[in-house]
Amino acid sequence: MPRCAHTKPGAARDRRVTPDEEERLLQAAHSQFNPMVWLMIRLALATAMRAGEIQRLCRSDVDLKRRRALLRDTKSSQARTVPLSNEATSILREAFDSPILSIDCEDLLWRART
């Protein structure tokens, strides 16, 4: 049986956006037609959640009292709980209170009212 060569894992990435990059990103997002984009980017910066994780976040998986969010559908296919900072909790409260979101929409947090 032939031997298989194992590839070496790539270098781990540990990079945050610079304050200047963050400011420019938030300015660009705030000028978008959909104000939920701005909230989603703010939440990503506050929690380090991936865009897809935020887009698939369900209201029922967010516990504002305990300040945590359950991510069921992640890149690694392993559910995980993300602690929510005061800033992240505030952003999610703002999203829940937004008139743009459908009040009866339980499945996806970011689904816009149609």
Biopython code that builds the backbone (N, CA, C, O; Angstrom):
import numpy as np
from Bio.PDB.StructureBuilder import StructureBuilder

atoms = [
    (1, "MET", "N", (0.845, -1.166, 0.000)),
    (1, "MET", "CA", (0.000, 0.000, 0.000)),
    (1, "MET", "C", (0.900, 1.241, 0.000)),
    (1, "MET", "O", (1.792, 1.343, 0.842)),
    (2, "PRO", "N", (0.689, 2.179, -0.916)),
    (2, "PRO", "CA", (1.550, 3.366, -0.966)),
    (2, "PRO", "C", (1.300, 4.283, 0.223)),
    (2, "PRO", "O", (0.189, 4.379, 0.744)),
    (3, "ARG", "N", (2.360, 4.946, 0.629)),
    (3, "ARG", "CA", (2.247, 5.887, 1.744)),
    (3, "ARG", "C", (1.697, 7.213, 1.240)),
    (3, "ARG", "O", (2.024, 7.660, 0.141)),
    (4, "CYS", "N", (0.881, 7.816, 2.038)),
    (4, "CYS", "CA", (0.313, 9.127, 1.703)),
    (4, "CYS", "C", (1.081, 10.195, 2.471)),
    (4, "CYS", "O", (1.325, 10.073, 3.671)),
    (5, "ALA", "N", (1.441, 11.211, 1.770)),
    (5, "ALA", "CA", (2.117, 12.325, 2.434)),
    (5, "ALA", "C", (1.075, 13.224, 3.088)),
    (5, "ALA", "O", (0.084, 13.603, 2.464)),
    (6, "HIS", "N", (1.308, 13.549, 4.323)),
    (6, "HIS", "CA", (0.402, 14.449, 5.039)),
    (6, "HIS", "C", (0.837, 15.883, 4.785)),
    (6, "HIS", "O", (2.019, 16.217, 4.868)),
    (7, "THR", "N", (-0.116, 16.701, 4.481)),
    (7, "THR", "CA", (0.216, 18.109, 4.297)),
    (7, "THR", "C", (0.286, 18.786, 5.652)),
    (7, "THR", "O", (-0.432, 18.421, 6.582)),
    (8, "LYS", "N", (1.142, 19.755, 5.750)),
    (8, "LYS", "CA", (1.272, 20.500, 6.989)),
    (8, "LYS", "C", (0.143, 21.518, 7.070)),
    (8, "LYS", "O", (-0.218, 22.141, 6.071)),
    (9, "PRO", "N", (-0.411, 21.678, 8.268)),
    (9, "PRO", "CA", (-1.467, 22.679, 8.400)),
    (9, "PRO", "C", (-0.896, 24.074, 8.156)),
    (9, "PRO", "O", (0.264, 24.345, 8.464)),
    (10, "GLY", "N", (-1.716, 24.939, 7.606)),
    (10, "GLY", "CA", (-1.287, 26.314, 7.361)),
    (10, "GLY", "C", (-1.118, 27.061, 8.670)),
    (10, "GLY", "O", (-1.578, 26.623, 9.725)),
    (11, "ALA", "N", (-0.466, 28.167, 8.579)),
    (11, "ALA", "CA", (-0.257, 28.990, 9.766)),
    (11, "ALA", "C", (-1.603, 29.527, 10.249)),
    (11, "ALA", "O", (-2.434, 29.959, 9.450)),
    (12, "ALA", "N", (-1.805, 29.494, 11.546)),
    (12, "ALA", "CA", (-3.038, 30.014, 12.125)),
    (12, "ALA", "C", (-3.121, 31.516, 11.891)),
    (12, "ALA", "O", (-2.120, 32.231, 11.936)),
    (13, "ARG", "N", (-4.329, 31.964, 11.644)),
    (13, "ARG", "CA", (-4.515, 33.397, 11.430)),
    (13, "ARG", "C", (-5.102, 34.016, 12.684)),
    (13, "ARG", "O", (-6.047, 33.485, 13.268)),
    (14, "ASP", "N", (-4.555, 35.108, 13.082)),
    (14, "ASP", "CA", (-5.024, 35.838, 14.253)),
    (14, "ASP", "C", (-4.895, 37.320, 13.947)),
    (14, "ASP", "O", (-3.946, 37.978, 14.373)),
    (15, "ARG", "N", (-5.864, 37.834, 13.202)),
    (15, "ARG", "CA", (-5.787, 39.220, 12.780)),
    (15, "ARG", "C", (-7.095, 39.924, 13.070)),
    (15, "ARG", "O", (-8.166, 39.402, 12.762)),
    (16, "ARG", "N", (-7.019, 41.079, 13.646)),
    (16, "ARG", "CA", (-8.177, 41.942, 13.838)),
    (16, "ARG", "C", (-8.045, 43.114, 12.887)),
    (16, "ARG", "O", (-6.944, 43.474, 12.472)),
    (17, "VAL", "N", (-9.163, 43.694, 12.551)),
    (17, "VAL", "CA", (-9.104, 44.888, 11.720)),
    (17, "VAL", "C", (-8.496, 46.023, 12.540)),
    (17, "VAL", "O", (-8.648, 46.076, 13.760)),
    (18, "THR", "N", (-7.819, 46.909, 11.862)),
    (18, "THR", "CA", (-7.246, 48.066, 12.551)),
    (18, "THR", "C", (-8.373, 49.042, 12.875)),
    (18, "THR", "O", (-9.442, 48.968, 12.269)),
    (19, "PRO", "N", (-8.151, 49.950, 13.815)),
    (19, "PRO", "CA", (-9.190, 50.952, 14.108)),
    (19, "PRO", "C", (-9.596, 51.752, 12.865)),
    (19, "PRO", "O", (-10.771, 52.076, 12.694)),
    (20, "ASP", "N", (-8.631, 52.068, 12.003)),
    (20, "ASP", "CA", (-8.948, 52.797, 10.774)),
    (20, "ASP", "C", (-9.811, 51.951, 9.839)),
    (20, "ASP", "O", (-10.774, 52.449, 9.256)),
    (21, "GLU", "N", (-9.462, 50.662, 9.698)),
    (21, "GLU", "CA", (-10.258, 49.765, 8.856)),
    (21, "GLU", "C", (-11.678, 49.615, 9.412)),
    (21, "GLU", "O", (-12.655, 49.610, 8.662)),
    (22, "GLU", "N", (-11.771, 49.495, 10.725)),
    (22, "GLU", "CA", (-13.080, 49.348, 11.363)),
    (22, "GLU", "C", (-13.942, 50.587, 11.114)),
    (22, "GLU", "O", (-15.125, 50.474, 10.790)),
    (23, "GLU", "N", (-13.353, 51.742, 11.263)),
    (23, "GLU", "CA", (-14.091, 52.990, 11.041)),
    (23, "GLU", "C", (-14.589, 53.091, 9.595)),
    (23, "GLU", "O", (-15.742, 53.451, 9.356)),
    (24, "ARG", "N", (-13.720, 52.772, 8.639)),
    (24, "ARG", "CA", (-14.111, 52.840, 7.223)),
    (24, "ARG", "C", (-15.176, 51.794, 6.894)),
    (24, "ARG", "O", (-16.097, 52.065, 6.123)),
    (25, "LEU", "N", (-15.054, 50.606, 7.473)),
    (25, "LEU", "CA", (-16.035, 49.553, 7.252)),
    (25, "LEU", "C", (-17.405, 49.963, 7.793)),
    (25, "LEU", "O", (-18.419, 49.789, 7.117)),
    (26, "LEU", "N", (-17.436, 50.505, 9.002)),
    (26, "LEU", "CA", (-18.699, 50.923, 9.599)),
    (26, "LEU", "C", (-19.325, 52.092, 8.849)),
    (26, "LEU", "O", (-20.547, 52.155, 8.707)),
    (27, "GLN", "N", (-18.496, 53.020, 8.368)),
    (27, "GLN", "CA", (-19.022, 54.131, 7.575)),
    (27, "GLN", "C", (-19.650, 53.616, 6.283)),
    (27, "GLN", "O", (-20.734, 54.055, 5.902)),
    (28, "ALA", "N", (-18.982, 52.700, 5.619)),
    (28, "ALA", "CA", (-19.504, 52.137, 4.372)),
    (28, "ALA", "C", (-20.787, 51.353, 4.633)),
    (28, "ALA", "O", (-21.740, 51.451, 3.860)),
    (29, "ALA", "N", (-20.818, 50.581, 5.708)),
    (29, "ALA", "CA", (-22.002, 49.774, 6.027)),
    (29, "ALA", "C", (-23.179, 50.663, 6.413)),
    (29, "ALA", "O", (-24.325, 50.365, 6.076)),
    (30, "HIS", "N", (-22.898, 51.744, 7.114)),
    (30, "HIS", "CA", (-23.964, 52.639, 7.560)),
    (30, "HIS", "C", (-24.626, 53.350, 6.382)),
    (30, "HIS", "O", (-25.777, 53.775, 6.479)),
    (31, "SER", "N", (-23.912, 53.479, 5.288)),
    (31, "SER", "CA", (-24.458, 54.155, 4.118)),
    (31, "SER", "C", (-25.223, 53.202, 3.196)),
    (31, "SER", "O", (-25.742, 53.628, 2.164)),
    (32, "GLN", "N", (-25.298, 51.927, 3.553)),
    (32, "GLN", "CA", (-26.008, 50.947, 2.731)),
    (32, "GLN", "C", (-27.517, 51.157, 2.809)),
    (32, "GLN", "O", (-28.029, 51.717, 3.778)),
    (33, "PHE", "N", (-28.211, 50.705, 1.787)),
    (33, "PHE", "CA", (-29.667, 50.807, 1.734)),
    (33, "PHE", "C", (-30.312, 50.035, 2.876)),
    (33, "PHE", "O", (-31.282, 50.502, 3.474)),
    (34, "ASN", "N", (-29.777, 48.852, 3.183)),
    (34, "ASN", "CA", (-30.331, 48.006, 4.242)),
    (34, "ASN", "C", (-29.599, 48.298, 5.553)),
    (34, "ASN", "O", (-28.426, 47.950, 5.685)),
    (35, "PRO", "N", (-30.263, 48.928, 6.524)),
    (35, "PRO", "CA", (-29.596, 49.256, 7.792)),
    (35, "PRO", "C", (-29.193, 48.024, 8.601)),
    (35, "PRO", "O", (-28.378, 48.131, 9.517)),
    (36, "MET", "N", (-29.751, 46.857, 8.276)),
    (36, "MET", "CA", (-29.391, 45.648, 9.009)),
    (36, "MET", "C", (-27.947, 45.238, 8.706)),
    (36, "MET", "O", (-27.314, 44.562, 9.517)),
    (37, "VAL", "N", (-27.428, 45.640, 7.552)),
    (37, "VAL", "CA", (-26.025, 45.351, 7.217)),
    (37, "VAL", "C", (-25.116, 45.971, 8.268)),
    (37, "VAL", "O", (-24.158, 45.344, 8.719)),
    (38, "TRP", "N", (-25.418, 47.193, 8.650)),
    (38, "TRP", "CA", (-24.621, 47.902, 9.659)),
    (38, "TRP", "C", (-24.662, 47.159, 10.992)),
    (38, "TRP", "O", (-23.632, 47.010, 11.650)),
    (39, "LEU", "N", (-25.851, 46.691, 11.396)),
    (39, "LEU", "CA", (-25.963, 45.944, 12.648)),
    (39, "LEU", "C", (-25.209, 44.624, 12.582)),
    (39, "LEU", "O", (-24.564, 44.224, 13.551)),
    (40, "MET", "N", (-25.291, 43.949, 11.441)),
    (40, "MET", "CA", (-24.611, 42.661, 11.291)),
    (40, "MET", "C", (-23.091, 42.836, 11.367)),
    (40, "MET", "O", (-22.404, 42.027, 11.991)),
    (41, "ILE", "N", (-22.577, 43.870, 10.745)),
    (41, "ILE", "CA", (-21.133, 44.114, 10.786)),
    (41, "ILE", "C", (-20.700, 44.492, 12.195)),
    (41, "ILE", "O", (-19.652, 44.049, 12.666)),
    (42, "ARG", "N", (-21.498, 45.304, 12.862)),
    (42, "ARG", "CA", (-21.181, 45.652, 14.256)),
    (42, "ARG", "C", (-21.162, 44.398, 15.126)),
    (42, "ARG", "O", (-20.294, 44.247, 15.986)),
    (43, "LEU", "N", (-22.126, 43.494, 14.900)),
    (43, "LEU", "CA", (-22.170, 42.251, 15.680)),
    (43, "LEU", "C", (-20.954, 41.371, 15.374)),
    (43, "LEU", "O", (-20.391, 40.753, 16.277)),
    (44, "ALA", "N", (-20.558, 41.317, 14.122)),
    (44, "ALA", "CA", (-19.372, 40.533, 13.754)),
    (44, "ALA", "C", (-18.129, 41.082, 14.447)),
    (44, "ALA", "O", (-17.302, 40.314, 14.939)),
    (45, "LEU", "N", (-17.997, 42.382, 14.488)),
    (45, "LEU", "CA", (-16.837, 42.996, 15.146)),
    (45, "LEU", "C", (-16.866, 42.766, 16.653)),
    (45, "LEU", "O", (-15.819, 42.605, 17.280)),
    (46, "ALA", "N", (-18.063, 42.752, 17.233)),
    (46, "ALA", "CA", (-18.194, 42.598, 18.685)),
    (46, "ALA", "C", (-18.023, 41.157, 19.146)),
    (46, "ALA", "O", (-17.652, 40.915, 20.294)),
    (47, "THR", "N", (-18.292, 40.186, 18.252)),
    (47, "THR", "CA", (-18.290, 38.784, 18.679)),
    (47, "THR", "C", (-17.277, 37.904, 17.954)),
    (47, "THR", "O", (-16.996, 36.795, 18.409)),
    (48, "ALA", "N", (-16.726, 38.370, 16.840)),
    (48, "ALA", "CA", (-15.838, 37.583, 15.975)),
    (48, "ALA", "C", (-16.583, 36.415, 15.321)),
    (48, "ALA", "O", (-15.964, 35.437, 14.903)),
    (49, "MET", "N", (-17.909, 36.520, 15.235)),
    (49, "MET", "CA", (-18.692, 35.506, 14.534)),
    (49, "MET", "C", (-18.501, 35.683, 13.035)),
    (49, "MET", "O", (-18.273, 36.793, 12.553)),
    (50, "ARG", "N", (-18.596, 34.587, 12.311)),
    (50, "ARG", "CA", (-18.491, 34.635, 10.853)),
    (50, "ARG", "C", (-19.802, 35.165, 10.263)),
    (50, "ARG", "O", (-20.858, 35.076, 10.889)),
    (51, "ALA", "N", (-19.715, 35.710, 9.065)),
    (51, "ALA", "CA", (-20.899, 36.275, 8.405)),
    (51, "ALA", "C", (-22.012, 35.238, 8.280)),
    (51, "ALA", "O", (-23.170, 35.535, 8.570)),
    (52, "GLY", "N", (-21.672, 34.036, 7.853)),
    (52, "GLY", "CA", (-22.682, 32.990, 7.701)),
    (52, "GLY", "C", (-23.324, 32.604, 9.020)),
    (52, "GLY", "O", (-24.514, 32.291, 9.066)),
    (53, "GLU", "N", (-22.546, 32.623, 10.092)),
    (53, "GLU", "CA", (-23.097, 32.305, 11.411)),
    (53, "GLU", "C", (-24.107, 33.364, 11.833)),
    (53, "GLU", "O", (-25.148, 33.045, 12.408)),
    (54, "ILE", "N", (-23.798, 34.609, 11.548)),
    (54, "ILE", "CA", (-24.709, 35.703, 11.883)),
    (54, "ILE", "C", (-25.965, 35.616, 11.020)),
    (54, "ILE", "O", (-27.076, 35.801, 11.518)),
    (55, "GLN", "N", (-25.794, 35.337, 9.744)),
    (55, "GLN", "CA", (-26.948, 35.259, 8.836)),
    (55, "GLN", "C", (-27.886, 34.118, 9.201)),
    (55, "GLN", "O", (-29.088, 34.212, 8.953)),
    (56, "ARG", "N", (-27.369, 33.051, 9.777)),
    (56, "ARG", "CA", (-28.198, 31.896, 10.142)),
    (56, "ARG", "C", (-28.640, 31.921, 11.603)),
    (56, "ARG", "O", (-29.277, 30.978, 12.073)),
    (57, "LEU", "N", (-28.312, 32.976, 12.315)),
    (57, "LEU", "CA", (-28.656, 33.074, 13.725)),
    (57, "LEU", "C", (-30.167, 33.174, 13.901)),
    (57, "LEU", "O", (-30.818, 34.005, 13.267)),
    (58, "CYS", "N", (-30.715, 32.335, 14.752)),
    (58, "CYS", "CA", (-32.156, 32.330, 15.025)),
    (58, "CYS", "C", (-32.434, 33.080, 16.325)),
    (58, "CYS", "O", (-31.639, 33.043, 17.264)),
    (59, "ARG", "N", (-33.567, 33.754, 16.359)),
    (59, "ARG", "CA", (-33.950, 34.474, 17.581)),
    (59, "ARG", "C", (-33.997, 33.539, 18.778)),
    (59, "ARG", "O", (-33.569, 33.907, 19.873)),
    (60, "SER", "N", (-34.507, 32.347, 18.580)),
    (60, "SER", "CA", (-34.642, 31.403, 19.693)),
    (60, "SER", "C", (-33.292, 30.939, 20.232)),
    (60, "SER", "O", (-33.226, 30.378, 21.326)),
    (61, "ASP", "N", (-32.228, 31.162, 19.491)),
    (61, "ASP", "CA", (-30.888, 30.764, 19.942)),
    (61, "ASP", "C", (-30.145, 31.897, 20.636)),
    (61, "ASP", "O", (-28.989, 31.736, 21.028)),
    (62, "VAL", "N", (-30.799, 33.035, 20.790)),
    (62, "VAL", "CA", (-30.189, 34.184, 21.460)),
    (62, "VAL", "C", (-30.825, 34.342, 22.833)),
    (62, "VAL", "O", (-32.043, 34.478, 22.950)),
    (63, "ASP", "N", (-29.998, 34.323, 23.867)),
    (63, "ASP", "CA", (-30.457, 34.512, 25.240)),
    (63, "ASP", "C", (-29.834, 35.802, 25.767)),
    (63, "ASP", "O", (-28.689, 35.818, 26.217)),
    (64, "LEU", "N", (-30.616, 36.887, 25.701)),
    (64, "LEU", "CA", (-30.078, 38.184, 26.114)),
    (64, "LEU", "C", (-29.891, 38.266, 27.623)),
    (64, "LEU", "O", (-28.996, 38.971, 28.090)),
    (65, "LYS", "N", (-30.707, 37.566, 28.393)),
    (65, "LYS", "CA", (-30.558, 37.599, 29.854)),
    (65, "LYS", "C", (-29.267, 36.927, 30.293)),
    (65, "LYS", "O", (-28.562, 37.425, 31.171)),
    (66, "ARG", "N", (-28.965, 35.792, 29.675)),
    (66, "ARG", "CA", (-27.725, 35.072, 30.022)),
    (66, "ARG", "C", (-26.545, 35.535, 29.173)),
    (66, "ARG", "O", (-25.407, 35.113, 29.378)),
    (67, "ARG", "N", (-26.844, 36.419, 28.210)),
    (67, "ARG", "CA", (-25.828, 37.004, 27.326)),
    (67, "ARG", "C", (-25.015, 35.933, 26.604)),
    (67, "ARG", "O", (-23.798, 35.825, 26.753)),
    (68, "ARG", "N", (-25.756, 35.139, 25.805)),
    (68, "ARG", "CA", (-25.086, 34.125, 24.995)),
    (68, "ARG", "C", (-25.936, 33.809, 23.768)),
    (68, "ARG", "O", (-27.152, 34.003, 23.756)),
    (69, "ALA", "N", (-25.258, 33.320, 22.748)),
    (69, "ALA", "CA", (-25.933, 32.914, 21.513)),
    (69, "ALA", "C", (-25.443, 31.521, 21.146)),
    (69, "ALA", "O", (-24.249, 31.230, 21.204)),
    (70, "LEU", "N", (-26.369, 30.684, 20.776)),
    (70, "LEU", "CA", (-26.041, 29.329, 20.347)),
    (70, "LEU", "C", (-25.935, 29.320, 18.835)),
    (70, "LEU", "O", (-26.891, 29.661, 18.139)),
    (71, "LEU", "N", (-24.784, 28.933, 18.329)),
    (71, "LEU", "CA", (-24.574, 28.807, 16.890)),
    (71, "LEU", "C", (-24.695, 27.338, 16.548)),
    (71, "LEU", "O", (-23.838, 26.535, 16.916)),
    (72, "ARG", "N", (-25.758, 26.985, 15.844)),
    (72, "ARG", "CA", (-26.018, 25.578, 15.514)),
    (72, "ARG", "C", (-25.327, 25.158, 14.224)),
    (72, "ARG", "O", (-24.907, 24.009, 14.085)),
    (73, "ASP", "N", (-25.212, 26.078, 13.292)),
    (73, "ASP", "CA", (-24.683, 25.765, 11.965)),
    (73, "ASP", "C", (-23.377, 26.533, 11.766)),
    (73, "ASP", "O", (-23.387, 27.683, 11.328)),
    (74, "THR", "N", (-22.265, 25.895, 12.087)),
    (74, "THR", "CA", (-20.963, 26.548, 12.024)),
    (74, "THR", "C", (-20.098, 25.925, 10.926)),
    (74, "THR", "O", (-20.437, 24.885, 10.362)),
    (75, "LYS", "N", (-18.993, 26.574, 10.643)),
    (75, "LYS", "CA", (-18.070, 26.083, 9.609)),
    (75, "LYS", "C", (-17.549, 24.685, 9.942)),
    (75, "LYS", "O", (-17.355, 23.857, 9.052)),
    (76, "SER", "N", (-17.327, 24.435, 11.216)),
    (76, "SER", "CA", (-16.799, 23.137, 11.642)),
    (76, "SER", "C", (-17.895, 22.089, 11.864)),
    (76, "SER", "O", (-17.607, 20.953, 12.240)),
    (77, "SER", "N", (-19.137, 22.475, 11.631)),
    (77, "SER", "CA", (-20.301, 21.603, 11.841)),
    (77, "SER", "C", (-20.505, 21.238, 13.311)),
    (77, "SER", "O", (-21.257, 20.313, 13.617)),
    (78, "GLN", "N", (-19.858, 21.938, 14.204)),
    (78, "GLN", "CA", (-20.012, 21.722, 15.638)),
    (78, "GLN", "C", (-20.703, 22.939, 16.241)),
    (78, "GLN", "O", (-20.222, 24.065, 16.113)),
    (79, "ALA", "N", (-21.834, 22.704, 16.897)),
    (79, "ALA", "CA", (-22.532, 23.811, 17.557)),
    (79, "ALA", "C", (-21.637, 24.374, 18.656)),
    (79, "ALA", "O", (-20.874, 23.649, 19.295)),
    (80, "ARG", "N", (-21.750, 25.678, 18.856)),
    (80, "ARG", "CA", (-20.992, 26.291, 19.943)),
    (80, "ARG", "C", (-21.761, 27.485, 20.488)),
    (80, "ARG", "O", (-22.603, 28.070, 19.806)),
    (81, "THR", "N", (-21.456, 27.828, 21.718)),
    (81, "THR", "CA", (-22.088, 28.961, 22.367)),
    (81, "THR", "C", (-21.110, 30.126, 22.381)),
    (81, "THR", "O", (-19.941, 29.975, 22.737)),
    (82, "VAL", "N", (-21.611, 31.283, 21.989)),
    (82, "VAL", "CA", (-20.788, 32.487, 21.950)),
    (82, "VAL", "C", (-21.243, 33.413, 23.075)),
    (82, "VAL", "O", (-22.419, 33.771, 23.140)),
    (83, "PRO", "N", (-20.328, 33.804, 23.960)),
    (83, "PRO", "CA", (-20.702, 34.776, 24.988)),
    (83, "PRO", "C", (-20.932, 36.137, 24.342)),
    (83, "PRO", "O", (-20.236, 36.504, 23.395)),
    (84, "LEU", "N", (-21.901, 36.880, 24.849)),
    (84, "LEU", "CA", (-22.224, 38.186, 24.292)),
    (84, "LEU", "C", (-21.771, 39.284, 25.244)),
    (84, "LEU", "O", (-22.162, 39.313, 26.411)),
    (85, "SER", "N", (-20.959, 40.166, 24.740)),
    (85, "SER", "CA", (-20.524, 41.323, 25.512)),
    (85, "SER", "C", (-21.693, 42.293, 25.668)),
    (85, "SER", "O", (-22.746, 42.104, 25.059)),
    (86, "ASN", "N", (-21.507, 43.319, 26.477)),
    (86, "ASN", "CA", (-22.538, 44.350, 26.597)),
    (86, "ASN", "C", (-22.842, 44.951, 25.234)),
    (86, "ASN", "O", (-24.003, 45.188, 24.899)),
    (87, "GLU", "N", (-21.800, 45.198, 24.450)),
    (87, "GLU", "CA", (-21.976, 45.780, 23.117)),
    (87, "GLU", "C", (-22.772, 44.840, 22.205)),
    (87, "GLU", "O", (-23.688, 45.284, 21.513)),
    (88, "ALA", "N", (-22.435, 43.556, 22.199)),
    (88, "ALA", "CA", (-23.141, 42.591, 21.357)),
    (88, "ALA", "C", (-24.607, 42.472, 21.789)),
    (88, "ALA", "O", (-25.498, 42.389, 20.945)),
    (89, "THR", "N", (-24.852, 42.465, 23.092)),
    (89, "THR", "CA", (-26.223, 42.397, 23.602)),
    (89, "THR", "C", (-27.014, 43.618, 23.169)),
    (89, "THR", "O", (-28.176, 43.503, 22.778)),
    (90, "SER", "N", (-26.395, 44.779, 23.237)),
    (90, "SER", "CA", (-27.046, 46.022, 22.808)),
    (90, "SER", "C", (-27.379, 45.990, 21.316)),
    (90, "SER", "O", (-28.459, 46.422, 20.911)),
    (91, "ILE", "N", (-26.464, 45.484, 20.507)),
    (91, "ILE", "CA", (-26.675, 45.381, 19.059)),
    (91, "ILE", "C", (-27.843, 44.440, 18.766)),
    (91, "ILE", "O", (-28.685, 44.743, 17.920)),
    (92, "LEU", "N", (-27.898, 43.311, 19.455)),
    (92, "LEU", "CA", (-28.986, 42.360, 19.235)),
    (92, "LEU", "C", (-30.322, 42.929, 19.697)),
    (92, "LEU", "O", (-31.344, 42.698, 19.050)),
    (93, "ARG", "N", (-30.333, 43.667, 20.800)),
    (93, "ARG", "CA", (-31.581, 44.320, 21.243)),
    (93, "ARG", "C", (-32.049, 45.315, 20.175)),
    (93, "ARG", "O", (-33.238, 45.401, 19.868)),
    (94, "GLU", "N", (-31.107, 46.052, 19.626)),
    (94, "GLU", "CA", (-31.427, 47.008, 18.559)),
    (94, "GLU", "C", (-32.012, 46.281, 17.349)),
    (94, "GLU", "O", (-32.966, 46.761, 16.737)),
    (95, "ALA", "N", (-31.448, 45.136, 17.008)),
    (95, "ALA", "CA", (-31.961, 44.352, 15.879)),
    (95, "ALA", "C", (-33.364, 43.821, 16.184)),
    (95, "ALA", "O", (-34.242, 43.865, 15.323)),
    (96, "PHE", "N", (-33.577, 43.320, 17.403)),
    (96, "PHE", "CA", (-34.895, 42.797, 17.778)),
    (96, "PHE", "C", (-35.960, 43.889, 17.725)),
    (96, "PHE", "O", (-37.110, 43.626, 17.373)),
    (97, "ASP", "N", (-35.576, 45.109, 18.073)),
    (97, "ASP", "CA", (-36.526, 46.222, 18.117)),
    (97, "ASP", "C", (-36.710, 46.908, 16.767)),
    (97, "ASP", "O", (-37.540, 47.808, 16.639)),
    (98, "SER", "N", (-35.957, 46.500, 15.780)),
    (98, "SER", "CA", (-36.006, 47.160, 14.475)),
    (98, "SER", "C", (-37.343, 46.919, 13.778)),
    (98, "SER", "O", (-37.814, 45.784, 13.715)),
    (99, "PRO", "N", (-37.959, 47.990, 13.252)),
    (99, "PRO", "CA", (-39.209, 47.810, 12.508)),
    (99, "PRO", "C", (-38.988, 47.120, 11.162)),
    (99, "PRO", "O", (-39.948, 46.720, 10.503)),
    (100, "ILE", "N", (-37.736, 46.982, 10.757)),
    (100, "ILE", "CA", (-37.423, 46.332, 9.482)),
    (100, "ILE", "C", (-37.639, 44.826, 9.574)),
    (100, "ILE", "O", (-38.022, 44.177, 8.600)),
    (101, "LEU", "N", (-37.385, 44.282, 10.767)),
    (101, "LEU", "CA", (-37.534, 42.835, 10.939)),
    (101, "LEU", "C", (-38.981, 42.471, 11.188)),
    (101, "LEU", "O", (-39.721, 43.212, 11.835)),
    (102, "SER", "N", (-39.368, 41.350, 10.679)),
    (102, "SER", "CA", (-40.714, 40.834, 10.906)),
    (102, "SER", "C", (-40.827, 40.375, 12.355)),
    (102, "SER", "O", (-39.998, 39.595, 12.825)),
    (103, "ILE", "N", (-41.822, 40.840, 13.046)),
    (103, "ILE", "CA", (-42.002, 40.494, 14.454)),
    (103, "ILE", "C", (-42.299, 39.013, 14.619)),
    (103, "ILE", "O", (-41.861, 38.392, 15.588)),
    (104, "ASP", "N", (-43.042, 38.444, 13.677)),
    (104, "ASP", "CA", (-43.410, 37.037, 13.807)),
    (104, "ASP", "C", (-42.386, 36.097, 13.186)),
    (104, "ASP", "O", (-42.622, 34.893, 13.090)),
    (105, "CYS", "N", (-41.270, 36.634, 12.774)),
    (105, "CYS", "CA", (-40.238, 35.801, 12.157)),
    (105, "CYS", "C", (-39.355, 35.209, 13.244)),
    (105, "CYS", "O", (-38.501, 35.900, 13.799)),
    (106, "GLU", "N", (-39.554, 33.961, 13.542)),
    (106, "GLU", "CA", (-38.775, 33.298, 14.586)),
    (106, "GLU", "C", (-37.557, 32.603, 14.027)),
    (106, "GLU", "O", (-36.558, 32.436, 14.727)),
    (107, "ASP", "N", (-37.626, 32.195, 12.767)),
    (107, "ASP", "CA", (-36.551, 31.342, 12.256)),
    (107, "ASP", "C", (-35.241, 32.100, 12.121)),
    (107, "ASP", "O", (-34.296, 31.809, 12.854)),
    (108, "LEU", "N", (-35.152, 33.039, 11.230)),
    (108, "LEU", "CA", (-33.891, 33.750, 11.053)),
    (108, "LEU", "C", (-34.006, 35.170, 11.607)),
    (108, "LEU", "O", (-34.944, 35.908, 11.305)),
    (109, "LEU", "N", (-33.042, 35.514, 12.409)),
    (109, "LEU", "CA", (-33.035, 36.831, 13.040)),
    (109, "LEU", "C", (-33.000, 37.958, 12.016)),
    (109, "LEU", "O", (-33.623, 38.999, 12.228)),
    (110, "TRP", "N", (-32.290, 37.772, 10.921)),
    (110, "TRP", "CA", (-32.031, 38.862, 9.988)),
    (110, "TRP", "C", (-32.986, 38.893, 8.808)),
    (110, "TRP", "O", (-32.767, 39.662, 7.872)),
    (111, "ARG", "N", (-34.028, 38.090, 8.817)),
    (111, "ARG", "CA", (-34.969, 38.091, 7.688)),
    (111, "ARG", "C", (-35.757, 39.407, 7.701)),
    (111, "ARG", "O", (-36.356, 39.777, 8.711)),
    (112, "ALA", "N", (-35.745, 40.085, 6.592)),
    (112, "ALA", "CA", (-36.444, 41.367, 6.500)),
    (112, "ALA", "C", (-37.937, 41.158, 6.312)),
    (112, "ALA", "O", (-38.382, 40.137, 5.789)),
    (113, "ARG", "N", (-38.687, 42.139, 6.747)),
    (113, "ARG", "CA", (-40.135, 42.127, 6.582)),
    (113, "ARG", "C", (-40.461, 42.218, 5.105)),
    (113, "ARG", "O", (-39.860, 43.020, 4.390)),
    (114, "THR", "N", (-41.405, 41.409, 4.630)),
    (114, "THR", "CA", (-41.771, 41.441, 3.209)),
    (114, "THR", "C", (-43.149, 42.001, 3.019)),
    (114, "THR", "O", (-43.623, 42.103, 1.888)),
]
sb = StructureBuilder()
sb.init_structure("model")
sb.init_model(0)
sb.init_chain("A")
sb.init_seg("    ")
for serial, (resi, resn, name, xyz) in enumerate(atoms, 1):
    if name == "N":
        sb.init_residue(resn, " ", resi, " ")
    sb.init_atom(name, np.array(xyz, "f"), 0.0, 1.0, " ", f" {name:<3s}", serial, name[0])
structure = sb.get_structure()
